[in-house]
Amino acid sequence: MRLTEFRELVLAEFGQERGDMLVADHVLGAFGGRTAAQAVEGGVEPREVWRALCAELDVPLSRR
């Protein structure tokens, strides 16, 4: 998954404001307490970050 697709999925699922806040501020336990933005910047594949974000925020499987 490309970073642009990750951003599009976040926008579609959470909206602009909430999506931006979640990516920047929500700490993901799956990545050692890093935020989604920090995980991507640290080299984690955007698809893995998306999956972790969906799992923590209970996004239905049909939209993951």
Backbone hydrogen bonds, N-H to C=O, Kabsch-Sander energy under -0.5 kcal/mol:
donor,donor_aa,acceptor,acceptor_aa,energy
6,F,2,R,-2.1
7,R,3,L,-2.5
8,E,4,T,-2.1
9,L,5,E,-2.5
10,V,6,F,-2.4
11,L,7,R,-2.5
12,A,8,E,-2.6
13,E,9,L,-2.4
14,F,10,V,-2.8
15,G,10,V,-0.5
15,G,11,L,-1.9
19,G,15,G,-1.8
20,D,16,Q,-2.6
21,M,17,E,-2.2
22,L,18,R,-2.8
23,V,19,G,-2.4
24,A,20,D,-2.1
25,D,21,M,-2.9
26,H,21,M,-0.6
26,H,22,L,-1.4
28,L,34,R,-2.8
29,G,27,V,-0.6
31,F,28,L,-1.4
32,G,29,G,-1.2
33,G,28,L,-1.3
34,R,28,L,-0.7
34,R,31,F,-0.8
36,A,22,L,-0.5
36,A,26,H,-0.6
37,A,23,V,-2.4
39,A,35,T,-2.5
40,V,36,A,-2.4
41,E,37,A,-2.5
42,G,38,Q,-1.8
43,G,40,V,-1.7
44,V,39,A,-2.5
48,E,45,E,-0.7
49,V,45,E,-1.8
50,W,46,P,-2.9
51,R,47,R,-2.4
52,A,48,E,-2.2
53,L,49,V,-2.7
54,C,50,W,-2.7
55,A,51,R,-2.4
56,E,52,A,-2.4
57,L,53,L,-1.7
58,D,55,A,-0.8
59,V,54,C,-2.3
63,R,60,P,-2.2
64,R,61,L,-1.4
